[in-house]
Amino acid sequence: MNSIFEPGQYVRHPARPDWGTGQVQSVIGDRVTVNFENAGKLLINTGLTVLEILDGVPPGRPGR
């Protein structure tokens, strides 16, 4: 199965807005490692959790 996530994308966890914006670090199957502004690096199982993909680069972040 192909993941819709790619390293470098910015995401948000809708159930945890306190984590802030996260950047995808790696993707292996349903396991996505995301570095969140306020929660650090977390491993997310996207088979169980929905992440919202953000378009473009969020404000305050340098361009790619």
Secondary structure, DSSP 8 states (H G I E B T S, - for coil): ---S--TT-EEE-TT-GGG--EEEEEEETTEEEEEETTTEEEEEETTT---EEESS--TTS---
